[in-house]
Amino acid sequence: MSWEANVSTRQRGSLFMQCVVSRLGEVLRKDRYLVVVDDVGNLECGKENGSRIVVTTRNMDVAAFASTTLQMGRLSNEESWELFLKKVCSAEDALSKNLDLSLITFKEKILKLCDGLPLLISLMGGILSMVELSNGEWSRVIEDADNLHGDILALSYKELPSRMKPCFLYLGMFPKGFEVPVRRLFQLWIAERLVTPSSSGELGPGEVEVFLEELIYRNMIEVARWRSHGIPKTCRMPGAIYDVFSPKAAAEIGLFYIHCKSNYSSGDQPSFPVRRLASYLSIKNYPSSDWYIRSLRSYISFSQHRGGMPAGEIGKFLNKMILSRDVGWLTILDLEGVYKPRLPESFQKLLNLKYLGLRSTSLESLPVSVCDLPCLETLDVKHTMITSLPGSIWTAKNLQHLYMDWIRFDDISVQVSSDSEPLSKLQILWGLSIRQDSPILNSLFNIKSLRKLALRFSLASQNRLNDWISKQLTNLQSLRLRSIRSTGGRGSIKLTALQDHQKLMDLYLLGVLPRPVNIKQLPPNLKILTLSMSQLRKDPMRTLGQLPYLNILRLLADSYMGEELTCYQGGFPQLHVLKLWKLMELRELTVKEGAMPCVKQVEIRACRRLEKVEGLSKLTTLKELMLTDMPSQFANKVKENMGADVFVKENEWKSYPFLVSFSPWPSFIPLQFPFLPIFLAHLWWCPS
């Protein structure tokens, strides 16, 4: 038995944290560092070894801590107008042509209202970008601003469509500065019924995406991180906007209540029964009176639980709710990121529960009754240690979104009557593992409405799965297939014909492709294609270059085993991102003139034998070239040939032994620790 197996989970967690603290101390004592922290509310910090901490703040008490302060002045009129034109998404000459009155009249009024403050300029630009470009509409907006005594924040909220206002205010439930995964936000909006059903009665993804897009255009929320294909990954409410609207939504409107105190007095009782509860602290100190619990519809925990101990107080709180008289009101239970919350066995009493979020909780099992909840629409157990779910999940009538981590159902018996439609409403099925003799293979053919599917399967089961995918799942938008052998090694993928899948935009294939890629098998409107371990012998670029809408191409480890890759003239007309990772035999990359006319980013990672690159320097749209873990001689040669307009970023990764021993991620580390990703980004895989 290994040394690690003899150490308790708690001891291992403590040891790991000690290693992190020790290593961090070594780094900070050895090197100078610059830390920049934005929008600080309170501050206790120092400096050492010539290192510096730079903060931005609107609080003069925080500024008093600094040895040197710089008070930012307001923008000049010229700078203000330049920013406004960017935010209103229009050029000055275009505005002049479309506005009846002289633009100078509007310019003077807008500059006076915004007074050189970037936030107000951005909000005003966002408001005017969403109204008709006419004298009447612009005059109305400016008059409304005057009536509100120049309160642009209030105006931005007033101008929101009424159905969008609760969606915007809902972001105030999350802690200030918290990066909200867009996936999580969409699911919560839907479960809360903040978006309305379509005419068919179903809740599709279209409306939530439209709402998010408009809030971004209005500059009322900001995108914190983007996915490589240009879709928001995380978002948040800007700090100054949060300070105004989060208290307004909580105290004045009563949309939610935030548990952020260790002690409560009678004067703390809100003026409304708590319906939505966001817990920032341990829930054990939360009041137990009916006013705080009886009407609860939603419970979201952001508990920063430390020490590697399971969050037992959450189980006690849930039991308390279940024992209350009106427990049936609870529809949302979101514990994402909470370390091992203890769940009550009596889940069956939560009859109206629609959303159960347990992602990144390190849970090892679920109460059996969870899968019997009659109204459950979303079950998320991704990034947990749960290896099985009760078979009753396959008879759920209202389940729409099921996220798992390659869970198998081989050891259960699924009984489905011939007249029933199990999982007929399911739209997302992510992380299902299938073997040849899996009892759920027959049930899969009853699932026809999937938009997103991720499967891991054995080769023996693939023919039936291909039949299901090609004939039943024509509404797929995202498909991930991972083939494995019974021994656990990589398997083969017999790619089914997908030319009729008009909506399929994202395809990820992990497994050996025994035959060259055939363009007739690929979806015609594909935008993202990822190949991994495909072991292709023939250069696939001529074929893949014929995909007219392909935006992102990722050729990952062992996807191609040849020595040359060539992008031909006219190929990849819409490609923006190209990633080549761990192509161990690749020696030459050639981009012919006229190929990839729209490419913006290229990354070459760990292609150790690559010696010759031709044509990249002639790509006029290329903005960023990333060379990761490439020989220094190759990197220097490439940098010499690239033009000044291309940013060449070189990364060389190395690992530290005491951290690698815990790779890839220790199960005993609470994933919600906000500081760990920052430390580990430097310590675990540290750029030299």
N, C-alpha and C positions, 0 to 999 in steps of 0.2 A: 504494500500500500504506500502511496506517495506521501511525502511530508505534508503536503497541503490537505490531504484527505484526513489527516489526524488532527487537524486544527479546526476548532469550531467555527461556524460561520461568523459569529460575533468577533472572535479573535482574529480571523482573517481580515475582516473589515477594518478592525482597529489597526492591524499591522500595515495594511495597504495605506490607510490615511497617514500613519506615521511616516511611511516611506515618501508619500507625496509631500508632506510638510517638510521633511528633512531635505529632499531633493530641491524643493522650491527655495528653501533657505540658502542652499548652496548656490543656486543660480543667481539669486538676488544679491548675494554677497560678492560673487565673482564678477558679475557684469553690471554695467550701467543699464538702466531701463527707463523707458518713457511710457507712462500710463496716461491715457486720455479717457476721462469719464464725463459723459454728457448729462446735463440737466440734473445736477446733484441737489438734493433737498437738505441733507445734513452731512457733515464731514468730520472724520477723525482720522488723520493720516500724518505721515512724516516722510522724510527722504533720507537716503543713505547712499554713500559712495558716489556722490555726484549725480544720483538718479533724480528724476523729477516726476511729479504727478501734476497733470494739467486737468482742471475741471472747468466746465461751464455751468453757470447757475444764475438763477434770478433772485437768489436769496443773499442779501448783503451780509448776514451773519456767517454764511458759508464762506463768502469772499474774504472775511476777516481772518480766516485761518491761513490764507496764502501769504507768502513772503513778498510776492509781486502780484499786482492786479492790473488788469487791462479792462477798462469799461468800454464795451463796444458802442460805437455811435450809430445813429440811425442812417439808413441809406440816403444818398442824395436823390434828387428828383430824377436824374438821368438813370441812376442805378435802379431806382424803384420802378421806373417805367419799363426798363429792360426786363426786369424780373416779371412784371405784370404781363408783358406780351408773351413770355414763355409759358406762364401759367394759364393764360386765356387761350393758348394754342393758336395764335394768329399773328401775322405780320402787320406792321403799322399801315402799310399801303392797302392791305385787304380790309382793315377796319375802316379806313377812310372812304373806300368805295361803297361799303355797305351801310354806313350810318348816314342818315339824312342830315343831321346837324354836323357842324365842324367837330372833328375829333378833339380839337383843342379844348372844347367846352367840357367833354367827358373827362379828358386827361386831368384837367385842373381839379375837378371834383373828386376823382378817384385818388389822386395824390394827396389831397387834403384829408380825405377820410382815413387813408392808410398811414399817413404821417411817418413814412419811412420805415415802418416795422415789417420785416419780411413775412411774418405769420399772417398779418392782416392782408398784405398784398397777395399772398398765395390764396387765401380764402376768397378774397374778392375776385381774383382771376378765375378761381374754380366756380364761383357762382355764375359769373357772366359767360363762362364757357358752356354752361348748360342751358342758357336761355337763347331765344331767337336773337340773331344779330340784327337788331333794328333799333331805331331811335326810341320807340315806345317802350320796349322791354328794358333797355338800358336805363332809361329815365325812371321807370318804375322801381327798378332795383335800387338806384341811388336815392330816390325819394324815400323808400322803405328804410334805408340805412340812416337817413336824416331823422326819420320818425323814431328810430331806436337810439337816437343820440350818438350815432356813430359806432354803435356796438356791432362790429362785423361778426364776432362770434355768435351773437344772438341771431343776426341776419342769416348766417350760414345754416343754422338749424331751422329757422323759419322757412327757408327756401327749399328744404328737403321735402320730397313727396311724403305724404302722411304715412304711407305703408313702409317707408324706409327709416323713419325716425326711431322706432323701437330697435331695429337692427343695429343702427348706429349706437344708440345708448347702451345696448347690450355689451358692447366692448368695454364699457366702464366697469363691468364686473371683474375683469381680469386685473391683476396688479399693475401698477404704473410701470411702463416700460416693458412689460411682459410681451414676448414675441408669440403671438397666437398662431398656431398652425392653421392655415386656411382650411385644410381638411376638417379639423376639429370645429372651427367656427361654422362651416356650412352645415355639419351634422347637427350642431346645437340649434342653429336657426330653424332648421327643418323640424327637429323634435319639439321645439318651443312653439311651433306654428306661427313664427314671425314672418314666414313666407306662406303664401296661400296656394292651395292645390290648383292644378290645371282643370280644364273642363271635364277631363276624364276622372278627376278625383285623386289622381296620383300626384305626389310631390317630386317633381323632376329637378335636375340640377340647374336648369336654365335661369330661373329667377334669382337664385342666390348669387350666381356669377354676375348677373347684370347689376344687382345691388352693390356687390363688392366693387365692381369696376367703376360705378358712378361715384361711390364714396371716395375712391382713390382719385378720380378726376377732379372731384370737388376739394381735394387736399384736406379732407376731414380725417382720413386715416392714411397711414403711410405704409409702404411695403418695406419690411425689415430685411427680407431675403427673397431672392428670385430663384426659380429653378432655371436650369440651363436652357430650357426651351421657351423662356420668356413668360412663364406663368408664376404668379405670386406664390411663394411657399409659406411665408409667415408675414403677419401684419400687426400693427398696433396703433393705438390712438396717440398722436403726438402729445408730449408732456404738458404743454400749455393748454391744449384743448381738454386733456384728461382732467386737469385741475379744476376746470369749470363744469364739465358735463358729468363726470362720475359722481360727485356729491349731489348734483341736481337730480340725476336719475335715481339715486338712492334715497335722499332725504325729502325731496319735493314731490317727485312723481311716484316713488314707492315701487320702482321696477324691480329692485333687488335690495338686499341687505348684506353688508360686508362685516364679517366677524374678524376683527383685528385688535381686540382688547383682551387682556388677561383677567380683568375684573370688571364686573358690571354693577351698576347701581340702578335704583328705580328711575332716575332721571335719564338713563340711557335708552329706555324702552322706546322703540320707534312708534310713530303715530299711525302705523298701519300693521296689520298682521303680516309676518314674513312669508313671502311666497317663493322667492328665489334667494338662496343663501350661498354666498361665496366666502369660504373659510380660508383666511390667510395664516391662522395660527392653529395650534392644537384645539380640536373641537371639544376637549374635555371640560374647558372652562365656559362653554357656551350655555346660556340660560336654558333651563328645562321647562319653563312655563309654557302653557298652551299658546300664548301670544307669539312665541318664537318658533313653535314646532307644528302646531295643529294644522295650519294652512299651507305648509311647505309643499311646493310643486317641484322645485329644482334644488339640488345640492351639488356644488362644485367645490372640490377641495384643492387648495394650493399649499397644503401643509408641507413646510420644509423640514421634514422629520429627519433627525440626525441620529447617528450612533449605530445604524444598521439593525435596529430593532423594529419588528412589525408594528404597524400603527393600530394597536388594539383599541384605542379610544374611539376610532371610527366605527368599529363593530358595536361598541356599547351605545354610541349615538344612534346607529341605525336600528338597533333593537328597541331603543327608547321610542323612535318614530313608529316602528311597527306595532308597538304596544299601545300607541295613542289611538284615539277613536277614528280619526280621519286620515289614516295612513294612505288610503287609496288615492289621495290626490297626487302623490309623488310620481312625476313623469320622467325626471332627469336625475341620474346619479352618475356623476363624472369624477372619477378618482385618478385620472391620468397623471402618472408621475409620482403618486403617493407610494411609498415603499411598503409592500406587503400589507395592505389594509385587511383587517379581519372581517370577513363578511358573515352575516347571520345566516343560519340554515333556513330560516322561515321566509325566504324570498318570495314564496308563492303568494304572500299577502299583499305584495306590491302590485296590485292588479292592473294599475294604469301605467306602470313603468314602460317607457318607450325607448329610452337611451341608457345604456350601461357601458360607460367608458372605463376600461381597466388597462389601457395601454401603458407599457413601461412601469408596471407595478411590481414585477418580479414574483407575482403570484404563481403558485404551483398547482392549484386546483380551484374549482368553482363549486359552490353548492349545487346539488343536483336539480333543485327546484328552479334555478335560473332559467333553464331552457324551456320551462313550462309556462312562463309568463305570457298571458294571452295577447298583450298589446305591444310586446317588445319589437322594435323596429331596427335598432342598432345594437350590436354586441361587438365590442372591440377588445380582444385579448392579445393583440399583436405586441411583440417585444415583452412577452412574459415567459414563464417556464411551464405553462399549461400544455400538456401533451395530449389531452383527450377531452372531449365534450360528451355529454349524454346524448344518446341516439335520438332522444325526443326533439333535438334541435331541428331535425329533418322534417318534422311535422308542424313546425311553426308556421302559422298562417299569415302573420303580418311582418315577419322579418324581412328587412330590405337591405341591410348592410351587415356583413359578417367578416370581420378581420381576425385572422389567426396567424400562427407561426408554424406552418406545415404540420397541422394536426391530422392524424390518421384515425379512421373509424373502422379499422379492419377487425377489431375484436368485439364489435357490438352487432346486435341484430336490429335492423330497421324494418318495421312493419308499416307499410303504406297501403291503404285500401285503394282499390282500382278507381273509385269515384272521387278520391281526394286529389288535391293539387298542392303537394308539399312545396313550400318555399316558392310559390307562384309569383310572389311580389319581390323576390330577391333581385337586387340590382348590382350589388358588389359581393363577390365571393373571393376572398383573398387569403392565400396560405393554406390550401387544402392539399393533402398528400393522398395519392391513390395507388393501390396495388392491383394486380390482375384480378384477385379474388375478392376485392373490396365489396361489401354488401351494398354500398351506396351507388354503385355504377348504374344500376337500373333507375334509381331515383333521379339521377342527374338529368335524364331526358325530360323530366317534368319541369325543369328550370329553363325558362325561355326568354327572360327579360333582362339578362345580365348586361351591364355596361362595362364592368371591370372584372377580370378573372385572372387569378394567379394559381397555377397548378404545379405540383411536383408529382411525377408519375413514373412507373416502370414501363419498359418498352412493351411488355406483354399486354398492357391495358391501353396502349395508345390508339389502336384501330378504333375501338369503341369511343374513345374520347374525341378523336378526330371527326367521327361521324356526328357526335353531339355538337361539336363546335361549328362544323361547316353547315349543318342543316338547321340547327335550332337557335344558334346565337348570332344572328345576323345584325343585332343591335350593339354588338361589342364596340367599345371605344378604346379599351386598353386590354392587352393580353400578354401574360407572362407564362412561359412554359419552361419547366426545368425537368430534364430527364435524368434518372438515376438507375443504376443497376442494383440488384439485390444485395451485392456486396458493399454498396455505398458509393462506388465510383461513378464517374460520369457515364451517362447512357446516350443513346442516339435519339434524334428527333426526326420522325417522318413527317415533314411539314405538309399539312393538308392544304388544299386549294382555298385561298382566302380572297379571291378576286371579287366575290359577291359581297364582301363585308365593306360596304361603302363608308361606314362610320368609324372603322377601325383606324385610329391615328397613332397608337403607341404599341409597338411589338418588341418583346424581349424574349430571346431564345437562348437558353443555357443548356448546351448539350451538343453532341457531335452531329453534324449535318453530312450524311454519307454521300449526298449528291450536290453538285454545284447549285448555287442559288438560281431559281427560275423566276423571272419577272412575272410570269403568268400566275404564280402561286401567291404573290404578295398583294396586300390590299392596295387598291389604286390610289387612295388618298392618304397613304401613310406619311406621317410627319416625323416620327421618332422611331429609329430602329437600333436595337442593341443586340450584338452577337457576342457570345462568350463560350469558349471551349468548343467552337464549331469545327475546328481542325480542317478548314477548307484548304484544298490544295491548289485550286484555280483562283486567280485574281478575281474577286467579286466586283471590283469597282466599275467596270464597264456596264454590268447588269444593274447594280444599285444606282448608278448615275442616271438611269432612265426613269427613276421615280420622280415625278414632276413636282411634288409638294414636300419632299423630304427636307426637314429643317435641321435635324440632328442625327448624326451617324456615330455610333460608338462600336469600335472593334476592340473587344477586350481580350483578356488572356487566352492565348492559343486559339483565337477565332480564325486566324489565317496562318498557315504553315509555310507559305512560299517566301521567296526572297525579294520579289518586286511587287510594288503596288503602283498602279498608274491611273490617274484621273484624266479622262479623255475630253476633248473639246466638246462643249455643249452639255457635258454631264453635270449632274447636281445643280440644276438651275436655281433652286431655292435653299440650298444648304447654307446654314449659318454657323454650325458647330461641328467640328470633326475631332474625334478622340481616338488615338491609337495607343493601346495599353498592352504591354508585355507580349508583343509579337516577336518571339525570340529568334525567329529565322529571318526576319525582314532586314534587308541590306540596302534597298534603294526605294525611295519614294519620289514619284514624278507627277507633277501637276502640269498638264498641257495647257497651252494658251487657250483661253475661252472656257476652261473648266472652273467650276465653283465661283461664279461671278459675284455671289452675295456673301461669301464666307467671312465671318467676323472673328472667330476664335478657333485655333488649332492647338491641341495638346498632344504631345508625344511623351509617353511615360514608359520607362524601363524597356525600351526596344534596344537592347544592348549592342546588337550587331549592325544597327543602322549606321551607314557610313555616308550615304549620298542622298541629298535632298535637292531637287530641282523644281523651279517654278513657283515656290512659295513667295519669293521676293517680288514676283510680278502680280500678286493678288492685290489689287488696289483697295479692296474693301476690308482686308485683314487688319484688325486692330490689336490682337493679342496672340502671342505665341508662347505657350507654356512648355518648358522642357523639364521634366521631372525624372530624377534618377537616371540621367543620361551621362555618358562619359564627357568629361570636361573638354576634351579636344574637339569632340563633335559639337558641343554647345558653343564653344568659341568660334568655330568655323561658321555655324549657322548665324550667329549674331553679327558677324562681319558682313554677311551678305544681305541681311534684312535692312529695309529702309528705315528712316528716322521716324516714320509715322506708326511703326509697329512696336508695341511694347513687348519686349522679350523677357519673360520671367523664368529664372532658372531655380529649381528646387532640388536639393539633395537630401533625402530622408535617412535618418539613422534612429535606432531605438536604444533605450537604456535597459540593461539586463534585468534589473529588479522589477521593471514594469512589464517586460515582455513575458515574464513567467506567469503573468495573470491574463495574457491575451486570450480571446479578443476583448472581452469585457467581463470583469468579475461579477458574478451574480449577487454577491453580497454587498455591492456598492449601490446605495440608493440613487437611482437615475435622476431624481429631481434636484440633486444638489446643483445650484446654479453656478458655483465656482469651479466645479470639477472639469467641465469641458474646456475652460480657459487654461487651467493648469495642465491638463493632459495634452492639449494641443501643443504645448511647449515641451512637455516632459516625455510623453509617450512616443510621438513621432516628431522629433524636433529638427527643423531645418538647420543645417550647419552653416 
